[in-house]
Amino acid sequence: NPNSNKNTMVRRDMLRAASAAVLAASSFPLHWTAAAEKKKQKVLYFTRSAGFEHDVVKLKNGKPSFTDRILTELGKRHGFDVICTKDGRVFDGDLDQYDAIAFYTSGVLTKPNKAKTPPMSAEGKNKLLRAIAAGIGFIVAIGNYKILCGEFSFLPSKGPRDQNQAKVDPYIAMLGGEFIVHGAQQEAIIRTASPNFPGVKQFGKVQKLKEEWYTLKNFAKDLHVILIEDNEGMKGDCYQRPPFPVTWARMHKKGRVFYTSFGHRNDIWTNPLVQGIITGGLAWAMGNVKVDVTSNIDKATPKAGQLKYRQG
């Protein structure tokens, strides 16, 4: 049975990759690379939700959210500070003090929300985009409706979902991809496309993880794809499509932009392999490590823009 043989090979590959990843993680916990300068680096972690707020970023009884605690602990482990906030007015201030800005947000961030956390001003949004273009690292890793929803943080473009639009919000253009929809949480096969990117070697060639997976469109042509979602065996109309990028890096003028759709579940945040991807993305975004992020989307996911799913 060809299908049976194929499934056996996939399982065998995953077992081998998992074993290799455990060995790698024991020697190089998160593939973190510190800055050459001795100055302590600082990351701004912004988690305002103007739409649905994921449980991992909720403040409970006045205590920091689950992701606040995890990211702060990663910072302590590797020697960088993490400033956590839901106050959009932070972008009206001095952004040059940060080495990277991380988003786990949702909805239109310049609009009011139910929690009455101050929104980002229109000028604050422009300041953010200018700061990234000037060289500040940006990581929308870490959840999304997310800094995993980063790509849903300003209104998606309208129109058929099986084609790219000529115009998208400047934030989405900077990010390199646009949220469409997600299906039910389920396992997905994630494959490596860029083995030399920090954190990827211990992740392994292939992993099967349970998450809330996004289906995306409007991929920038210059994406350096790091991880691929291959959709094999996934349930839901939105996943009946060719493999597409799930984690990537790209240059936005002088700024380094890193995106991953990991981050919706507590067990994803505590997974050392995923922590390695997030920490590796931060190290690259902050300029601590040099990696070739030449566009590979046409080779890694040549049919990524082919969708069958349509709105409505």
C-alpha positions as CSV (number, residue, x, y, z in Angstrom):
1,N,0.0,0.0,0.0
2,P,1.8,3.2,-1.2
3,N,0.0,5.4,1.4
4,S,0.9,3.1,4.2
5,N,4.5,3.1,3.2
6,K,4.5,6.9,2.9
7,N,3.0,7.3,6.4
8,T,5.6,4.9,7.9
9,M,8.3,7.0,6.3
10,V,6.9,10.2,7.7
11,R,6.7,8.7,11.2
12,R,10.2,7.4,10.9
13,D,11.5,10.8,9.8
14,M,9.8,12.5,12.7
15,L,11.3,10.0,15.3
16,R,14.7,10.5,13.9
17,A,14.4,14.3,13.9
18,A,13.0,14.3,17.4
19,S,15.9,12.2,18.7
20,A,18.4,14.5,17.0
21,A,16.7,17.5,18.3
22,V,16.9,16.3,21.9
23,L,20.6,15.7,21.6
24,A,21.1,19.1,20.0
25,A,19.0,20.8,22.7
26,S,21.1,19.2,25.5
27,S,24.3,20.8,24.1
28,F,22.9,24.0,22.7
29,P,19.7,24.7,24.7
30,L,18.2,27.4,22.5
31,H,20.9,28.4,20.1
32,W,20.9,31.9,21.6
33,T,23.6,34.2,20.3
34,A,24.4,37.2,22.5
35,A,25.3,40.6,21.1
36,A,29.0,41.4,20.4
37,E,28.6,44.5,22.5
38,K,28.3,44.2,26.3
39,K,25.3,46.5,26.5
40,K,22.3,44.8,27.9
41,Q,19.7,44.5,25.2
42,K,16.0,45.3,25.6
43,V,12.9,43.9,23.9
44,L,9.5,45.6,24.0
45,Y,6.7,43.0,24.1
46,F,3.3,44.4,23.1
47,T,0.2,42.3,23.7
48,R,-2.8,44.6,23.2
49,S,-5.9,42.9,21.8
50,A,-8.5,45.0,20.0
51,G,-10.3,41.8,18.9
52,F,-10.3,38.3,20.4
53,E,-7.7,38.0,23.2
54,H,-6.0,34.6,23.5
55,D,-5.7,33.1,26.9
56,V,-1.9,33.1,26.8
57,V,-1.7,36.9,26.8
58,K,-4.5,37.6,29.4
59,L,-3.6,39.3,32.6
60,K,-5.2,37.4,35.5
61,N,-5.7,38.8,38.9
62,G,-3.3,41.6,38.1
63,K,-0.5,39.1,37.4
64,P,1.6,38.9,34.2
65,S,0.3,36.8,31.4
66,F,1.6,33.3,30.6
67,T,3.6,34.6,27.7
68,D,4.9,37.6,29.6
69,R,6.4,35.2,32.2
70,I,7.9,32.9,29.6
71,L,9.5,35.6,27.5
72,T,10.8,37.4,30.6
73,E,12.3,34.1,31.8
74,L,14.0,33.6,28.4
75,G,15.4,37.1,28.8
76,K,16.8,36.4,32.2
77,R,18.3,33.2,31.0
78,H,20.1,34.9,28.1
79,G,20.8,38.4,29.4
80,F,18.2,40.7,27.8
81,D,15.4,42.7,29.4
82,V,11.8,42.3,28.4
83,I,9.4,45.2,28.8
84,C,5.7,43.9,28.6
85,T,2.8,46.3,27.9
86,K,-0.7,46.5,26.5
87,D,-0.5,50.3,26.3
88,G,-0.5,51.5,22.7
89,R,0.9,54.9,23.7
90,V,4.3,53.3,24.1
91,F,4.8,53.9,20.3
92,D,4.5,57.6,20.8
93,G,7.7,57.5,22.9
94,D,11.3,56.6,22.3
95,L,11.5,53.4,20.3
96,D,15.3,53.7,19.8
97,Q,15.9,52.3,23.3
98,Y,14.7,48.9,22.1
99,D,16.7,46.3,20.2
100,A,13.6,44.5,19.1
101,I,9.8,44.9,19.3
102,A,7.7,41.8,19.6
103,F,3.9,41.7,18.9
104,Y,1.2,39.3,20.1
105,T,-1.8,41.3,19.2
106,S,-5.2,41.2,17.5
107,G,-7.7,43.5,15.8
108,V,-7.2,47.1,14.6
109,L,-4.7,48.4,17.2
110,T,-5.6,52.1,16.6
111,K,-9.2,51.4,17.7
112,P,-10.6,51.2,21.3
113,N,-11.1,47.8,22.9
114,K,-13.3,46.3,25.6
115,A,-10.5,46.2,28.1
116,K,-10.0,50.0,27.6
117,T,-6.3,49.7,27.2
118,P,-5.0,52.8,25.3
119,P,-4.9,52.3,21.6
120,M,-1.9,52.9,19.3
121,S,-2.2,56.4,17.7
122,A,-2.0,56.7,13.9
123,E,1.4,58.5,14.3
124,G,2.5,55.7,16.7
125,K,1.9,53.2,14.0
126,N,3.9,55.3,11.5
127,K,6.7,55.6,14.1
128,L,6.8,51.8,14.5
129,L,7.0,51.3,10.8
130,R,9.7,53.9,10.5
131,A,11.7,52.4,13.4
132,I,11.6,49.0,11.8
133,A,12.7,50.4,8.4
134,A,15.6,52.2,10.2
135,G,16.9,49.0,11.8
136,I,15.0,47.9,14.9
137,G,14.2,44.2,14.9
138,F,10.6,43.1,14.7
139,I,9.3,39.7,15.8
140,V,5.7,38.7,15.3
141,A,6.4,35.3,16.6
142,I,4.7,34.4,19.5
143,G,1.2,33.9,18.9
144,N,-0.9,36.0,16.6
145,Y,-4.5,37.4,16.6
146,K,-1.0,37.5,17.3
147,I,3.3,38.4,18.1
148,L,1.5,35.4,16.9
149,C,-1.8,38.2,16.1
150,G,0.6,40.1,14.3
151,E,-0.7,39.6,10.8
152,F,-4.3,40.3,11.9
153,S,-3.4,43.5,13.8
154,F,-4.7,45.8,11.1
155,L,-7.7,45.1,8.8
156,P,-7.0,42.4,6.2
157,S,-7.5,43.3,2.6
158,K,-10.8,42.4,1.0
159,G,-11.4,40.4,-2.2
160,P,-11.0,36.8,-3.4
161,R,-8.9,34.8,-1.0
162,D,-7.2,32.8,-3.8
163,Q,-5.2,35.7,-5.2
164,N,-2.9,38.5,-4.0
165,Q,-4.2,42.0,-3.7
166,A,-2.3,44.9,-5.3
167,K,-2.5,46.9,-2.1
168,V,-2.3,45.9,1.5
169,D,-1.9,47.7,4.8
170,P,1.7,49.0,5.2
171,Y,2.0,46.9,8.4
172,I,1.1,43.7,6.5
173,A,3.5,44.6,3.7
174,M,6.2,45.0,6.3
175,L,5.3,41.7,7.9
176,G,5.3,39.7,4.6
177,G,2.1,37.8,4.9
178,E,-1.6,38.2,5.7
179,F,-4.0,36.2,7.9
180,I,-7.1,34.7,6.2
181,V,-8.7,32.3,8.7
182,H,-7.9,29.4,11.0
183,G,-9.5,26.1,11.5
184,A,-9.9,23.9,14.6
185,Q,-6.8,23.2,16.6
186,Q,-5.1,20.1,15.4
187,E,-1.8,18.4,14.6
188,A,0.2,19.6,11.6
189,I,3.4,18.4,10.1
190,I,6.0,21.2,10.1
191,R,9.1,20.8,7.9
192,T,12.4,22.7,7.9
193,A,13.3,24.9,4.9
194,S,16.3,26.8,6.4
195,P,18.4,24.5,8.5
196,N,21.1,27.2,9.2
197,F,18.7,29.7,10.8
198,P,19.2,30.0,14.6
199,G,17.2,27.5,16.6
200,V,16.3,25.3,13.6
201,K,19.0,22.6,13.9
202,Q,17.6,21.4,17.3
203,F,14.1,21.7,16.0
204,G,14.9,19.0,13.5
205,K,13.9,18.4,9.9
206,V,10.2,17.6,10.7
207,Q,7.9,17.9,13.7
208,K,4.3,17.2,14.3
209,L,2.7,19.7,16.6
210,K,-0.8,20.6,17.8
211,E,-1.6,24.3,17.5
212,E,-4.1,26.8,16.2
213,W,-2.8,27.1,12.7
214,Y,-3.3,30.1,10.5
215,T,-3.9,30.0,6.8
216,L,-2.2,32.9,5.1
217,K,-2.0,34.8,1.8
218,N,-0.3,37.8,0.2
219,F,3.2,36.4,0.8
220,A,6.0,38.9,0.0
221,K,8.2,37.7,-2.8
222,D,11.4,38.2,-0.8
223,L,10.4,35.8,2.1
224,H,13.1,33.6,3.5
225,V,11.0,30.6,4.5
226,I,12.3,28.9,7.7
227,L,9.5,26.4,8.5
228,I,6.8,25.0,6.2
229,E,3.3,23.8,7.1
230,D,2.6,20.9,4.7
231,N,-1.1,20.4,5.5
232,E,-1.0,16.7,4.9
233,G,-3.9,15.0,6.7
234,M,-5.3,18.3,8.2
235,K,-9.0,18.8,8.5
236,G,-10.8,21.8,7.3
237,D,-11.4,23.5,3.9
238,C,-8.8,26.2,4.6
239,Y,-6.0,23.6,4.8
240,Q,-6.8,21.8,1.6
241,R,-4.0,23.7,-0.2
242,P,-0.3,23.3,-1.1
243,P,2.3,23.7,1.6
244,F,2.9,27.3,2.7
245,P,5.3,29.3,5.0
246,V,4.5,29.2,8.7
247,T,7.8,30.8,9.9
248,W,9.9,33.2,7.9
249,A,12.4,36.1,8.0
250,R,12.8,39.1,5.7
251,M,14.6,42.4,5.5
252,H,12.4,45.5,5.7
253,K,14.9,48.1,4.5
254,K,17.4,48.0,7.4
255,G,15.0,46.2,9.8
256,R,15.0,42.4,10.4
257,V,11.5,41.0,10.5
258,F,10.8,37.5,11.9
259,Y,7.4,35.9,11.9
260,T,6.1,32.6,13.2
261,S,2.6,31.4,13.8
262,F,3.5,29.4,16.9
263,G,2.2,30.6,20.2
264,H,-1.5,29.9,20.9
265,R,-1.2,27.2,23.5
266,N,0.7,27.0,26.8
267,D,2.4,23.7,25.9
268,I,3.7,25.4,22.7
269,W,5.3,28.1,24.7
270,T,6.9,25.7,27.1
271,N,8.1,23.4,24.3
272,P,11.9,23.7,24.2
273,L,12.1,23.2,20.5
274,V,9.6,26.1,19.9
275,Q,11.4,28.2,22.4
276,G,14.5,27.6,20.3
277,I,12.8,29.0,17.2
278,I,11.5,32.0,19.1
279,T,14.8,32.7,20.8
280,G,16.7,32.2,17.5
281,G,14.4,34.6,15.8
282,L,15.0,37.2,18.5
283,A,18.8,36.7,18.3
284,W,18.6,37.3,14.5
285,A,16.2,40.2,14.7
286,M,18.4,42.0,17.2
287,G,21.4,41.6,14.9
288,N,23.3,39.3,17.2
289,V,23.9,36.7,14.5
290,K,24.3,37.0,10.7
291,V,22.3,34.6,8.6
292,D,21.7,34.5,4.9
293,V,18.0,35.3,4.5
294,T,17.9,35.4,0.7
295,S,14.5,34.8,-0.7
296,N,13.7,31.1,-1.0
297,I,9.9,31.1,-1.2
298,D,9.8,30.0,-4.8
299,K,11.9,27.0,-4.0
300,A,10.6,26.1,-0.6
301,T,6.9,26.7,-1.1
302,P,6.4,27.2,-4.9
303,K,2.6,26.9,-4.8
304,A,2.1,28.8,-1.5
305,G,-0.3,31.3,-3.2
306,Q,-2.7,28.7,-4.6
307,L,-5.8,28.7,-2.4
308,K,-9.1,26.9,-2.8
309,Y,-10.7,28.6,0.1
310,R,-12.9,31.7,-0.5
311,Q,-14.6,34.1,1.9
312,G,-18.3,33.4,2.4
